[in-house]
Each structure stands twice: as C-alpha cells, then as structure tokens.
Amino acid sequence: MDRAPWTGLEKRLFALTCLFTLFFACTTPPFQAPDENQHYMKALLLSEGHVLTQQRGAMIGAELPRSAIDLHDVQFPTSASATPRLFDPAMLSHAWTAEEKGAKDRGFADFPNVANYAPTLYAPGAAGLAAGDRLGLPRLGAFYSGRVVNALIALALLGTALTLIPFGRNAMLATALLPTFCYQNGSLSPDAIINSVGFLGLALALRIGFTHSTPIKNTALFLTAPLLALAKGVYLPLMAAGLRWPDNRRNPGPWLLLAAMALGATVFLLWMKFSGGSQALYHIVSRKTGETVTTAPLAAQLAVILRDPLAYLHILATSIVERAPVYALQLVGRFGWNAILLPLLAYPLALLMLGGAILSASTMRFSLGQRLWWLAIAAGTALLIETAMYLTGTPLGADYIQGTQGRYFLPIMPLVLLALMPAEPVRGAHMLFAGSALLLLSIAAATTFDSFWVHGFVTADGMPPHHSLSRALILPSPRW
C-alpha cells in the first residue's frame, strides 16, 4: 500500500476548501475569529524579531506599535454588546488612514492567553505582517496580508498532508470542508497551522506505519513531530495511529514513530523551559455562574485531580455530556466569537456530508482491532484536550471544565472517519459527499457575509433566542 493518487473529484474538493478559506480571510472583519486580537499581537511581536513576552504587573505581553493596538481597541473592538453590531465598508476606509497620527508611538499590548505559545505557530502570520510593512501598507492592510499568508501556508501544509496520506483521503477532505475549518484557516489564528500540522503528522504516521520506510519519509517524520508537539502537545498521540495491529516485527515503523513522538515531547519541554515555563493566568466568565473568575495555577489544579481522581472522572464525564451539543455546533460552524450560528438545517447537512465521505472510501480493508485502536487514540486525545483545559483554563477546584471549544477536536476528526470507513465504497456516495459539501460551505459563506455586513449580530454566547422554528431552521441566528 503506497500513496493513493488524487482523483478528479478530490482535486475539486480541495480547490473548494482553498476557495472558501480565502473567502473567509477576505470578508471576515478584523478580529472576528476567537482570540484573533491576541494572536495578532503575538504574530506582530514575532514579525519585529522578538520571541519572548514580558510581564508588567498583572499584564503579560510586549511593547508594540500604538497603531496596531488601536486597530483592535479603537477601530475594531471585540467587547460583548447586547445590541446588534454591524460592520460597514466605511469602517475599513477609516481604519486604513487612522494611523497617520502618532505612527511611531508604542504601547504595551496585553495578550496573556497566548503568551507562551511557540513561535512556530505564528511564523506564517508574522511573515505576512512583515511583508505588508515592507510593501508600505497601513496597519489594516498588513493585518489582511498576515491573514492571507497564514491561510496560504496552512493550505500548502494541508495539500501536502492530503498528498502523503496512503489511504482514506476523504477523511481529511471532509474535515477540511467543514465551515469551522475553513473559517479558522482564513484568520490570523494559529489554529490554521495547528490543524494542518496535525493532518500532516497523521498522514506521515500512517505512511511510516503502513508503507515502506525511506530516508525521506523518516526525515519528514522527525521534522513534523516537534512541530506538532509545539502546536499543542495534546495532539502528539495522533502519530500513534501509524502503529499496526498486528504488526510485522521486522517493520521498523513502530520504533520510528515512538522515537519521533519522544523527540516531539522533548522539544515541547525544552520550549517550556526556554520560555520560562510560567503559566499565564487570565480572567474568564464562568459558564456556571456567569461571574468573572481567574484560571487556576496548573500545579494547584493538578493537585486537585490527584487528591481525588474519581471525582475528576465524574467532572470529566458530566462536562462532556453537558457540552457535547455545543462542541458539535462549533465543530461544524459557529462564527465570530462563537456568536453566529448557521441555519439549524445546515448541521444535519454537515452530518450528511461526513456520512457521504465515509461511504465513498475505497481499499479500507483493516481489521476490527486496527479500527478500535484508531478510535481509542481519538478518544484518548479528546480526553487529553479536556484535561488540559481543566488544568489551565478552569477556576481552581471547579466541578466543571471551562474553555474547551469544538474546533479543538478538528485534528482528531480524520482518524474517527478513517475508523468508520467501510471496505468498499457505496455507489453514489461520492456525489452525496461533494454536493453536500458545496451546499454547506455556500450556506456558511452567506451566513457570515449577511451577519457581519448586512444584518448585524449580537456578541453573546449560548443559544440565541428565537421566535420562529421555521426561521431558525433556514436562516442564520442573527435573523431569528
């Protein structure tokens, strides 16, 4: 089994992903992806040649151009509002020229949530910001330049992963065609790089485990594993998907995979040491009480888990059950700062699209044990994500988990779909896959454009109020 050749349909579906990614990059207003304002500041810091942040009192961030800080704080703030917010092209025109006064002034930017993220996640966006500056673009122009370069690099990594995967390409394509994936790819968020590197790591692991090993493959594996660990260490176990059950003992693949994962873990620990290893605490609004609370120190929260592991397992189980519907909505498409929902009929359409992708697979003759192993890795990684958020994003000793987003599970999705793919494709499934993907992304594009630029939206989490079920089924949430 070696690399599967691209079909014409697969090429068109990848082109569809690229098209809608760039659509979102160009039409989404500044800072309307989750935490994009903080990611922008982090990428700008790197574009100026600096890696580490500073701490000033309760703030963690860096000295940056005042015009960049004002682009968010003054021109495009992201504070919650109970009244509908509508963007207008005049806002872009004003922001394009607003930095003329005080262009050389600097101020301290606070971005604690992303202070310790690795610079590898921000390198593409930083390159785009630097290119915008070199071209003499104003701050807003450089912002969009950073977005586009970030998107193009993410798409290049995605295309490489799709080329390298030895089987089940539709599993990756279906995940990449989800509106949330394209939306995050079209932002300055490191999610664009995290998701694509996650796919690349999975593709290389499957190639090493299920095809013949070569020096080029091995080198790529050992380069990708540290990048994946620096992206988010919880995704590193995805590379264990290349382990075969049962395995040929003469195959060096398992040892190569384990060594690459060990290297990735080592690089991650070294980065934490170099960056100071300190956890940046920040304020959040409790999803239980609605009050403003502070996240817990990792060591103290870990002590809570170790003191009563069974109690933590109960917290884990109840939080997953409570939040599963929210994760599902966010995984498919919830835009802005999780404020804008698709028409409700779009969510079963996404399920139909994923089902079409599963049933259109071919040459997926794997044992039940292999499939269960893939599902176990996916489940274990999901539990690691939840535990990481309890340790770093939840108040001390809370009886719930805070901060987990559905988009965090995107790198896991291809492995789940792979495990469910039948041995032979079902007739007509590929057309169901392609047709529903095109319709789903078209609805998502219309939803975001209407909500941002035509009708407006309310920046509030939770299920928006609705007065008509028929409107909720066929219209985006701001029109309910």
LINJO-V532203 format. One record per residue. N is the residue number from 0. PHI is phi in whole degrees, 0 to 359 (999 if undefined). Layout:
# LINJO-V532203
N_PHI ; N_PHI
This chain:
# LINJO-V532203
0_999 ; 1_229 ; 2_301 ; 3_281 ; 4_292 ; 5_291 ; 6_268 ; 7_299 ; 8_295 ; 9_298 ; 10_297 ; 11_292 ; 12_291 ; 13_294 ; 14_298 ; 15_296 ; 16_301 ; 17_298 ; 18_299 ; 19_284 ; 20_300 ; 21_290 ; 22_299 ; 23_295 ; 24_298 ; 25_270 ; 26_256 ; 27_285 ; 28_299 ; 29_304 ; 30_68 ; 31_260 ; 32_252 ; 33_307 ; 34_61 ; 35_296 ; 36_296 ; 37_289 ; 38_296 ; 39_299 ; 40_296 ; 41_295 ; 42_295 ; 43_295 ; 44_302 ; 45_293 ; 46_295 ; 47_270 ; 48_92 ; 49_246 ; 50_246 ; 51_266 ; 52_271 ; 53_237 ; 54_242 ; 55_232 ; 56_63 ; 57_272 ; 58_263 ; 59_231 ; 60_178 ; 61_196 ; 62_286 ; 63_222 ; 64_303 ; 65_299 ; 66_298 ; 67_290 ; 68_296 ; 69_291 ; 70_304 ; 71_273 ; 72_295 ; 73_254 ; 74_280 ; 75_225 ; 76_292 ; 77_241 ; 78_295 ; 79_293 ; 80_215 ; 81_277 ; 82_259 ; 83_301 ; 84_248 ; 85_231 ; 86_268 ; 87_221 ; 88_305 ; 89_296 ; 90_295 ; 91_292 ; 92_298 ; 93_294 ; 94_294 ; 95_296 ; 96_248 ; 97_290 ; 98_271 ; 99_300 ; 100_273 ; 101_66 ; 102_297 ; 103_262 ; 104_290 ; 105_230 ; 106_211 ; 107_267 ; 108_262 ; 109_258 ; 110_220 ; 111_293 ; 112_299 ; 113_240 ; 114_302 ; 115_260 ; 116_293 ; 117_292 ; 118_295 ; 119_301 ; 120_288 ; 121_253 ; 122_301 ; 123_297 ; 124_296 ; 125_296 ; 126_297 ; 127_293 ; 128_296 ; 129_296 ; 130_296 ; 131_298 ; 132_296 ; 133_297 ; 134_280 ; 135_79 ; 136_287 ; 137_291 ; 138_303 ; 139_295 ; 140_297 ; 141_294 ; 142_302 ; 143_292 ; 144_299 ; 145_298 ; 146_300 ; 147_294 ; 148_296 ; 149_302 ; 150_293 ; 151_294 ; 152_294 ; 153_298 ; 154_292 ; 155_296 ; 156_295 ; 157_298 ; 158_298 ; 159_296 ; 160_298 ; 161_294 ; 162_287 ; 163_278 ; 164_297 ; 165_280 ; 166_198 ; 167_66 ; 168_301 ; 169_297 ; 170_296 ; 171_286 ; 172_299 ; 173_297 ; 174_294 ; 175_293 ; 176_272 ; 177_294 ; 178_306 ; 179_300 ; 180_298 ; 181_295 ; 182_296 ; 183_293 ; 184_298 ; 185_269 ; 186_233 ; 187_271 ; 188_289 ; 189_293 ; 190_306 ; 191_302 ; 192_282 ; 193_302 ; 194_297 ; 195_290 ; 196_293 ; 197_300 ; 198_296 ; 199_295 ; 200_298 ; 201_295 ; 202_298 ; 203_293 ; 204_298 ; 205_292 ; 206_292 ; 207_294 ; 208_282 ; 209_241 ; 210_228 ; 211_288 ; 212_282 ; 213_224 ; 214_303 ; 215_293 ; 216_299 ; 217_296 ; 218_297 ; 219_298 ; 220_298 ; 221_285 ; 222_275 ; 223_283 ; 224_303 ; 225_296 ; 226_297 ; 227_293 ; 228_295 ; 229_289 ; 230_297 ; 231_198 ; 232_301 ; 233_293 ; 234_272 ; 235_301 ; 236_299 ; 237_301 ; 238_289 ; 239_290 ; 240_298 ; 241_282 ; 242_285 ; 243_258 ; 244_231 ; 245_283 ; 246_244 ; 247_282 ; 248_296 ; 249_278 ; 250_278 ; 251_281 ; 252_308 ; 253_302 ; 254_291 ; 255_295 ; 256_296 ; 257_295 ; 258_293 ; 259_295 ; 260_295 ; 261_295 ; 262_297 ; 263_301 ; 264_297 ; 265_294 ; 266_297 ; 267_299 ; 268_295 ; 269_295 ; 270_297 ; 271_299 ; 272_293 ; 273_295 ; 274_279 ; 275_101 ; 276_62 ; 277_275 ; 278_270 ; 279_272 ; 280_280 ; 281_212 ; 282_274 ; 283_223 ; 284_262 ; 285_299 ; 286_285 ; 287_268 ; 288_252 ; 289_79 ; 290_273 ; 291_280 ; 292_229 ; 293_248 ; 294_296 ; 295_269 ; 296_299 ; 297_303 ; 298_298 ; 299_292 ; 300_291 ; 301_297 ; 302_298 ; 303_298 ; 304_295 ; 305_292 ; 306_291 ; 307_210 ; 308_301 ; 309_294 ; 310_296 ; 311_294 ; 312_300 ; 313_293 ; 314_300 ; 315_300 ; 316_294 ; 317_292 ; 318_295 ; 319_295 ; 320_297 ; 321_296 ; 322_263 ; 323_306 ; 324_299 ; 325_294 ; 326_301 ; 327_298 ; 328_297 ; 329_291 ; 330_295 ; 331_281 ; 332_178 ; 333_216 ; 334_256 ; 335_65 ; 336_269 ; 337_58 ; 338_253 ; 339_243 ; 340_262 ; 341_291 ; 342_307 ; 343_299 ; 344_293 ; 345_290 ; 346_287 ; 347_295 ; 348_297 ; 349_297 ; 350_297 ; 351_296 ; 352_297 ; 353_296 ; 354_297 ; 355_298 ; 356_296 ; 357_298 ; 358_283 ; 359_268 ; 360_288 ; 361_215 ; 362_50 ; 363_256 ; 364_269 ; 365_239 ; 366_291 ; 367_298 ; 368_299 ; 369_296 ; 370_294 ; 371_295 ; 372_296 ; 373_297 ; 374_295 ; 375_295 ; 376_296 ; 377_299 ; 378_295 ; 379_297 ; 380_294 ; 381_298 ; 382_292 ; 383_296 ; 384_298 ; 385_299 ; 386_294 ; 387_299 ; 388_288 ; 389_293 ; 390_289 ; 391_241 ; 392_231 ; 393_231 ; 394_301 ; 395_300 ; 396_71 ; 397_296 ; 398_262 ; 399_208 ; 400_250 ; 401_247 ; 402_95 ; 403_291 ; 404_244 ; 405_303 ; 406_296 ; 407_295 ; 408_266 ; 409_302 ; 410_296 ; 411_275 ; 412_306 ; 413_303 ; 414_292 ; 415_295 ; 416_296 ; 417_302 ; 418_295 ; 419_264 ; 420_290 ; 421_284 ; 422_290 ; 423_231 ; 424_290 ; 425_265 ; 426_302 ; 427_85 ; 428_294 ; 429_294 ; 430_287 ; 431_299 ; 432_301 ; 433_294 ; 434_295 ; 435_291 ; 436_295 ; 437_297 ; 438_294 ; 439_298 ; 440_291 ; 441_294 ; 442_297 ; 443_297 ; 444_297 ; 445_295 ; 446_298 ; 447_292 ; 448_297 ; 449_295 ; 450_288 ; 451_278 ; 452_245 ; 453_243 ; 454_259 ; 455_93 ; 456_207 ; 457_253 ; 458_277 ; 459_214 ; 460_280 ; 461_92 ; 462_288 ; 463_296 ; 464_293 ; 465_219 ; 466_248 ; 467_213 ; 468_295 ; 469_296 ; 470_293 ; 471_295 ; 472_285 ; 473_242 ; 474_235 ; 475_293 ; 476_302 ; 477_299 ; 478_261 ; 479_288
